[in-house]
Amino acid sequence: MSVTNLDSQQEYENYVKSRDLSVVHFYTPWAEQCSQINDVIEEMSKLAEYKGVKFAKLEAEKMPDLSLKVGISAVPTVILIRNDTILDRINGADPSAIAQKIKRHLSNNDISIDACKPKEKLEERLNKLINQASCMLFMKGTPENPRCGFSRIIVSILDSYKADYQTFDILQDNDVREGLKKFSDWPTYPQLYINGELIGGLDIVKELVDSGELENMLPKKS
């Protein structure tokens, strides 16, 4: 079986719906390590031990939205997928790790428990997350390790008021990251919610600090 070239996001989405194990290499043509991995998966596709495995490659830079969606931050990256569910990934040029992980997932043909569960409607999930705590912050990273300056500042503001809050790292879940923008009609992060209501982003929070309103709105740690 030869390696399939995926030239669009729609081709990718159709390809990974298969119950077969799919191995997809996100690459760029100018990177030498990517050429090495392309050669590796080409050879693997010819071997009897990988019969039943589907191999494909796609140019990451041609499909930035898809690359972001599946968490591609550098190339080469190889992801292993079955039933539209990402099972594993290999970052960097590591042929032995690719072989090991393919064999591991070939030996475990059971569909994952998560894949068997009906997908919870996104709107219901967002409602649950927003109301998970009386004060919820959707941010990039965690309070201990913020992944952007705006998130770092808003955490420091909440901590300065000894606010009792929980957080959700939107970098770990693309469905939430993209869905919450539409759900709340607020295009950026961080987003602060109090008692299930959107307060806003950093600019709004700063305005509430300046007006003296924020402290009375926040639940406090006992």
Secondary structure by P-SEA (a helix, b strand, c coil): ccbbbbccaaaaaaaaccccbbbbbbcccccaaaaaaaaaaaaaaacccccccccccccccccaaaaaaaccccccbbbbbcccccccccccccaaaaaaaaaaaaaccccccccccccccaaaaaaaaaacccbbbbccccccccccaaaaaaaaaaaaaccccccccccccaaaaaaaaaaaccccccbbbccccccccaaaaaaaaaaccccccccccc
